[in-house]
């Protein structure tokens, strides 16, 4: 009986062990079954979109669902990432390897510079395409001081160490062009008249900015009549030099005068050609402004002793400075029926004259003198605020004693 009991006990123990071993066998077979459904690792190139779940399946007919959120994986950063996929009721693992094996792609940009103007390597390329950051450097450092054409080899290297060579050209131009001096014209002035030698003169250069203008007026004697040479010169950084000569004629001041009747006749003749009765006040004022501005050539000097003579010079000769522009405008405006005043600048090294005109119930600034090329401004019926703003740009140009003149309207002229 005891022997039978022991035998039954052994059989029970063996059954338990066999059951456990059978369970383990089922687990192993199940794991092998499901593992055979997944690729152990899926490899993609950096920069492409995340793979579909089907790419992880060995059998494309099988289906599964991502447990891992692939949108959280940066597909531009190489690395190996664990991927969880649910098949049926079970979750299994695979690997996603993001690798970067492709070299950067870009377009070369040829550069043209002056000697000693440096260019960085990145300025020789454009439209760079790569999944990762790209460093750009010269294979050999260019010689930025040597004129001529050089072939430049650029190295593009991404974060993964993939490299690409790119060729571009560097042209270093030789500066052989001299500066240009413009506005130098012969002038005629009267004895003891001040001369602004640089007024209206410009210097430009194909390479250098702010080339200095040198004026040699040492031969001029403003107290003696005669013809004198004024030498203008400018040199750029490369040593290219330009020279121009102005002949300045100094004359005795004529002792002449003009009657108001004679000036009125001259002004009426001009008005007859540029205005008519059908014009509005604004149209007449604009016609006077345009004619005066275009008719007179700025010479930088005038006899300022008599405004009527200044107007005659402006109308007859078509030459002079701001005084002639003001005087001519005064004569025409007055004969056209406009009340007007003379405004003079305060401060500064030179004088400036312009008009105040009463029109449409208010006083406005009216200046026909051409503005400097670098400070363009049309001063036709401008308010105090507008000329004040211009004087901030062209320092002090319209500074005047406001206590001596009527204030303009606040709003701009319509």
FENWOPE-V951500 format. One record per residue. N is the residue number from 0. RES is the residue in one letter. PSI is psi in radians with two decimals (999 if undefined). OMEGA is omega in radians with two decimals (none if undefined). Layout:
((N RES PSI OMEGA) (N RES PSI OMEGA))
This chain:
((0 X -0.78 3.12) (1 X -0.67 3.13) (2 X -0.69 3.13) (3 X -0.69 3.14) (4 X -0.76 3.13) (5 X -0.66 -3.14) (6 X -0.73 3.13) (7 X -0.70 -3.13) (8 X -0.74 3.14) (9 X -0.70 -3.13) (10 X -0.71 3.12) (11 X -0.78 -3.14) (12 X -0.71 3.14) (13 X -0.63 3.14) (14 X -0.70 3.13) (15 X -0.78 -3.13) (16 X -0.76 -3.14) (17 X -0.67 3.12) (18 X -0.75 3.14) (19 X -0.75 3.12) (20 X -0.64 3.12) (21 X -0.70 3.12) (22 X -0.76 3.11) (23 X -0.70 3.13) (24 X -0.73 3.11) (25 X -0.74 3.14) (26 X -0.80 -3.13) (27 X -0.81 -3.13) (28 X -0.65 3.13) (29 X -0.74 -3.14) (30 X -0.76 3.12) (31 X -0.67 -3.12) (32 X -0.86 -3.10) (33 X -0.57 3.10) (34 X -0.60 3.12) (35 X -0.23 3.11) (36 X -0.35 -3.07) (37 X 2.53 2.93) (38 X 2.45 -3.11) (39 X -0.63 -3.14) (40 X 2.46 3.07) (41 X 2.20 -3.08) (42 X 2.30 3.10) (43 X 2.73 3.10) (44 X 2.43 3.12) (45 X 2.44 3.11) (46 X -0.32 3.13) (47 X 2.93 -3.12) (48 X 2.83 -3.13) (49 X 2.51 -3.12) (50 X 2.73 3.05) (51 X 2.82 -3.13) (52 X -0.48 -3.13) (53 X -0.46 -3.12) (54 X -0.28 3.10) (55 X -0.23 -3.08) (56 X 2.30 3.05) (57 X -0.69 3.10) (58 X 1.96 -3.06) (59 X -0.25 3.12) (60 X -0.32 3.11) (61 X 2.80 3.13) (62 X 2.69 3.11) (63 X 3.10 -3.11) (64 X 2.35 3.10) (65 X 2.29 2.91) (66 X -0.68 3.06) (67 X 2.37 3.10) (68 X 1.75 -3.08) (69 X -0.33 3.13) (70 X -0.29 3.12) (71 X -0.11 3.12) (72 X 2.19 3.10) (73 X 1.90 -3.07) (74 X -0.01 3.08) (75 X -0.13 -3.10) (76 X 2.00 3.13) (77 X 2.51 3.12) (78 X 3.05 3.10) (79 X 2.21 -3.05) (80 X 2.41 3.12) (81 X 2.35 -3.09) (82 X 2.21 3.09) (83 X 2.26 -3.13) (84 X 2.34 3.11) (85 X 2.20 3.05) (86 X 1.99 -3.05) (87 X -2.18 3.13) (88 X 0.02 -3.07) (89 X 2.65 3.11) (90 X 2.24 -3.10) (91 X 2.88 -3.06) (92 X 2.55 2.95) (93 X -3.10 3.13) (94 X 2.47 3.01) (95 X 2.06 3.12) (96 X 2.07 3.05) (97 X 2.01 -3.12) (98 X 2.63 3.13) (99 X 1.82 -3.12) (100 X -0.03 -3.05) (101 X 2.32 3.12) (102 X 2.72 3.13) (103 X 2.70 3.07) (104 X 2.42 3.13) (105 X 2.94 3.08) (106 X 2.43 3.11) (107 X 2.63 3.08) (108 X 1.97 3.09) (109 X 2.47 -3.09) (110 X 2.56 3.10) (111 X 2.13 -3.05) (112 X 3.04 3.01) (113 X 2.81 3.12) (114 X 2.47 3.08) (115 X 0.24 3.00) (116 X 1.92 -3.09) (117 X 2.62 3.00) (118 X 2.39 3.07) (119 X 2.71 -3.10) (120 X -0.64 -3.10) (121 X -0.34 -3.13) (122 X -0.14 3.14) (123 X 0.06 -3.14) (124 X 2.74 3.05) (125 X 2.94 3.09) (126 X 0.94 3.14) (127 X 2.29 3.12) (128 X 2.09 3.05) (129 X 2.65 -3.11) (130 X -0.43 -3.09) (131 X 3.09 3.11) (132 X 2.56 -3.08) (133 X 2.26 3.01) (134 X 2.49 -3.14) (135 X 2.26 3.11) (136 X 2.81 3.13) (137 X 2.43 3.02) (138 X -0.73 3.01) (139 X 2.38 -3.09) (140 X 2.20 3.11) (141 X 2.75 3.05) (142 X 1.77 -3.05) (143 X 0.01 3.14) (144 X -0.14 -3.04) (145 X 2.11 3.14) (146 X 2.67 -3.13) (147 X -2.91 -3.10) (148 X 2.30 3.10) (149 X 2.43 3.02) (150 X 2.21 -3.07) (151 X 2.25 3.05) (152 X 2.14 -3.13) (153 X 2.48 3.08) (154 X 2.18 3.04) (155 X 2.11 -3.10) (156 X 2.20 3.14) (157 X 3.14 -3.07) (158 X -0.49 -3.12) (159 X 0.02 3.11) (160 X 0.08 3.07) (161 X 2.32 -3.05) (162 X 2.62 3.09) (163 X 2.33 3.07) (164 X 2.45 -3.11) (165 X 2.42 -3.14) (166 X 2.39 3.03) (167 X 2.95 -3.13) (168 X 2.56 3.09) (169 X 2.08 3.11) (170 X 2.11 3.11) (171 X 1.97 -3.03) (172 X 2.54 3.01) (173 X 2.33 3.14) (174 X 1.80 -3.14) (175 X 0.06 -3.08) (176 X 2.24 -3.13) (177 X 2.73 3.08) (178 X 2.77 3.08) (179 X 2.26 3.07) (180 X 2.12 -3.10) (181 X 2.63 3.10) (182 X 0.07 3.13) (183 X 1.91 3.12) (184 X 2.60 3.10) (185 X 2.52 -3.12) (186 X 2.70 3.04) (187 X 2.22 -3.13) (188 X 3.02 3.08) (189 X 2.77 3.13) (190 X 2.43 3.11) (191 X 0.24 3.05) (192 X 2.33 3.10) (193 X 2.50 -3.12) (194 X 2.24 3.01) (195 X 1.64 -2.99) (196 X -0.54 -3.07) (197 X -0.12 -3.10) (198 X 2.20 3.13) (199 X 0.02 -3.13) (200 X 2.29 3.12) (201 X 2.59 3.08) (202 X 2.20 3.08) (203 X 2.70 -3.14) (204 X 2.57 -3.12) (205 X -0.29 -3.11) (206 X -0.97 -3.00) (207 X 2.55 3.03) (208 X 2.70 3.08) (209 X 0.83 3.06) (210 X 2.29 -3.07) (211 X 2.39 3.04) (212 X 2.18 3.13) (213 X 2.21 -3.13) (214 X 2.14 3.08) (215 X 1.77 3.12) (216 X 0.39 -3.06) (217 X -0.39 -3.11) (218 X -0.13 -3.05) (219 X 2.37 3.01) (220 X 1.79 -3.07) (221 X -0.09 3.13) (222 X 0.03 -3.10) (223 X 2.33 3.12) (224 X 2.50 3.13) (225 X 3.10 3.09) (226 X 2.25 -3.06) (227 X 2.58 3.11) (228 X 2.28 3.02) (229 X 2.15 -3.04) (230 X 2.15 3.07) (231 X 2.33 3.11) (232 X 2.66 3.11) (233 X 2.40 3.13) (234 X 2.35 3.10) (235 X -3.14 -3.07) (236 X -0.44 3.14) (237 X -0.07 3.12) (238 X 0.08 3.08) (239 X 2.27 -3.01) (240 X 2.46 3.05) (241 X 2.44 3.11) (242 X 2.35 3.04) (243 X 2.63 -3.10) (244 X 2.31 3.03) (245 X 2.35 3.05) (246 X 2.04 -3.14) (247 X 1.99 3.12) (248 X 2.15 3.11) (249 X 2.14 -3.06) (250 X 2.77 3.01) (251 X 2.50 3.10) (252 X 2.23 3.12) (253 X 2.47 3.10) (254 X 1.54 -3.09) (255 X 2.84 3.08) (256 X 2.97 -3.14) (257 X 2.49 3.13) (258 X 2.79 3.11) (259 X -0.61 3.14) (260 X -0.74 3.13) (261 X -0.74 3.14) (262 X -0.70 3.12) (263 X -0.70 -3.13) (264 X -0.73 3.11) (265 X -0.78 -3.13) (266 X -0.73 -3.13) (267 X -0.61 3.13) (268 X -0.70 3.11) (269 X -0.80 -3.11) (270 X -0.60 3.14) (271 X -0.49 -3.12) (272 X -0.29 -3.04) (273 X -0.15 3.14) (274 X 2.88 3.02) (275 X 2.97 -3.02) (276 X -0.40 -3.10) (277 X -0.17 -3.10) (278 X 2.57 3.00) (279 X 2.95 3.11) (280 X -0.70 3.12) (281 X -0.75 -3.13) (282 X -0.69 3.10) (283 X -0.77 3.13) (284 X -0.72 3.13) (285 X -0.63 3.10) (286 X -0.71 3.10) (287 X -0.76 3.13) (288 X -0.85 -3.09) (289 X -0.77 -3.11) (290 X -0.82 -3.11) (291 X -0.80 -3.10) (292 X -0.68 -3.08) (293 X -0.45 -3.05) (294 X -0.66 -3.06) (295 X 2.33 3.04) (296 X 2.24 -3.09) (297 X 2.14 3.12) (298 X -0.20 3.04) (299 X 0.06 3.14) (300 X 2.72 3.09) (301 X 2.86 3.01) (302 X 1.99 -3.02) (303 X 0.30 -3.10) (304 X -0.39 -3.06) (305 X 2.06 -3.09) (306 X -0.56 -3.14) (307 X -0.71 3.09) (308 X -0.59 3.08) (309 X -0.66 3.11) (310 X -0.69 3.11) (311 X -0.77 3.12) (312 X -0.72 -3.14) (313 X -0.74 -3.10) (314 X -0.82 -3.05) (315 X -0.87 -3.03) (316 X -0.44 -3.11) (317 X 0.60 3.13) (318 X 2.87 3.06) (319 X -2.84 3.12) (320 X -2.78 -3.07) (321 X -0.52 3.12) (322 X -0.71 3.13) (323 X -0.65 3.08) (324 X -0.79 3.11) (325 X -0.85 -3.06) (326 X -0.73 3.11) (327 X -0.78 3.10) (328 X -0.71 -3.14) (329 X -0.81 -3.12) (330 X -0.80 -3.10) (331 X -0.77 3.14) (332 X -0.76 -3.13) (333 X -0.82 -3.13) (334 X -0.40 3.10) (335 X -0.02 3.06) (336 X 0.21 3.14) (337 X 2.28 2.96) (338 X 2.40 3.14) (339 X 2.74 -3.11) (340 X 2.75 3.05) (341 X 2.25 3.08) (342 X 2.39 3.11) (343 X 2.54 -3.14) (344 X 2.58 3.00) (345 X 2.50 -3.11) (346 X 3.11 -3.13) (347 X 2.89 -3.09) (348 X -0.28 -3.14) (349 X 2.82 3.09) (350 X 2.75 2.98) (351 X 2.39 -3.11) (352 X 2.48 3.00) (353 X -3.10 -3.03) (354 X 2.65 2.85) (355 X 2.30 -3.06) (356 X 2.37 3.08) (357 X 2.07 -3.11) (358 X 2.46 3.10) (359 X 0.71 3.03) (360 X 0.23 3.13) (361 X 2.80 3.08) (362 X 2.40 -3.13) (363 X 2.64 3.11) (364 X 2.44 -3.02) (365 X 1.81 -3.06) (366 X 1.95 -3.09) (367 X -0.09 3.11) (368 X 2.28 -3.14) (369 X 2.40 3.09) (370 X 2.77 3.12) (371 X 2.54 -3.10) (372 X -0.62 -3.10) (373 X -0.12 -3.10) (374 X 1.01 -3.04) (375 X 2.31 -3.13) (376 X 2.25 3.08) (377 X 1.87 -3.06) (378 X 1.19 3.07) (379 X 1.95 3.12) (380 X 1.08 -3.13) (381 X 2.61 3.11) (382 X 2.93 3.08) (383 X -0.69 -3.12) (384 X -0.68 -3.10) (385 X -0.76 3.11) (386 X -0.50 3.08) (387 X -0.72 3.11) (388 X -0.71 3.12) (389 X -0.63 -3.13) (390 X -0.31 3.03) (391 X -0.53 -3.13) (392 X -0.95 3.04) (393 X 1.63 -2.83) (394 X 2.07 2.99) (395 X 0.20 -3.01) (396 X -0.68 -3.12) (397 X 0.63 3.04) (398 X 2.20 3.12) (399 X 2.82 -3.12) (400 X 1.77 -3.06) (401 X -0.32 3.14) (402 X -0.27 -3.09) (403 X -0.08 -3.03) (404 X 2.66 3.08) (405 X 2.51 3.14) (406 X 2.59 3.09) (407 X 2.89 3.01) (408 X 2.81 3.12) (409 X -0.75 -3.09) (410 X 2.54 3.09) (411 X 2.70 -3.13) (412 X 2.33 -3.13) (413 X 999 none))
